[in-house]
Amino acid sequence: MFSRRTFLKNCISAATILGASGTLSQFRTGLAAEGISIPVLCYHRVGDTQGHLTVTPDKFETDLCRLRDEGYETISLETFRQYRLDPESPVPDKPILLTFDDGYLDNYLNAYLLLRKYGMTAAFFVITSLVGTPDRLSVGHIREMAAGGMSIGSHTVSHRELGEMSVEEAANEMSLSRLYLEGVVQQPIRYIAYPKGSFNESTAHVANEAAYWGGFSVMNGTCSRGTNPYILRRIPIFSFDGDVIRTMNKRRYG
C-alpha cells in the first residue's frame, strides 16, 4: 500500500509530464475528446482493513446501487477498447469501467461477490510477484474471476514505480507480468495500470512495445476516443469519500 502523499505526488508529476512533453501532449487527454466520456473508477480494497485505500463492503455495495440507479452500466476492458477504436461499436448509454489495483484477496472475497450479485463487471490489475501470498489473490481466484466475466490486467511484477525505472527495467516489469497472467487465464492481457500512478516520457513507448493496448494512470478525469491510450485517466475512490456520484462528478474533469 502507498501513502496518500505518494498518490498525489504522482498525479502532479504526471500532469507535469503531460504539459512538458511534446510526445505525450500530442494526444488529447479527455477534456475535449470525441464521443462518450467514460468514467473509470479506481478502487483498491473492499474490506475492513484500515487506510484510505479501503472501502467497506457496505460502502461498495452502496456505490454499486447508486451507479445502477443513476443508469450506469459496467463494461469490460474489451468493450472499452472496442469503443475507443470504433465509433460504431455498441456501448451502453451510460457506460462505466470499474477497476481494482493491487490484487488483494478481498477483491475476490468481497468485491467479486457483490459484482456478481448485481450483474456487474470490473477489471482487476494484479501484481504478479504477490500472487498466492498471504492476503493476495491466488491463481485459482484469478482464473475463477476471469471465467466469471471479470477483466484481468497487469500491475507489473513488483509494484515499483515505472517512472523511476530505466527503459530496460520497465520493459521487464511490463512484459514478464503480462506473460505470467496470460499463462494463468489463457487469454491475452492487453492493459496495465501503472503502480502508484507513476510514469515518465518513455512509458507509453515501452508499454506499446510490451504488447499493451493501453495503460491507466491515477490522474483524475474520464476517457474518450481521443484520450491517449497510454495515459488513461481514472477517478480514485477513497475511504473518506461520500456519495459515489458526487465524488465522480467532482473528479471527472481532472
Buried (B, 14 or more C-beta within 10 A) or exposed (E): EBEEEBBEBBBEBBBEBBEEEEEBBEBBBBBEBEBBBBBBBBBBBBBEBEEBBBBBBEBBBBBBEBBBEEEBBBBBBBBBBBBBEEEEEEBBEEBBBBBBBBBBBBBBBBBBEBBBEEEBBBBBBBBBBBBEEEEBBBBEBBBBBBEEBBBBBBBBBBBBBBBEBEEEBBBBBBBBBBBBBBEBBEEEBBBBBBBBBBBBBBBBBBBBBBBBBBBBBBBBBBBBBBBBBBBBBBBBBBBEBEEBBEBBEEBBEB
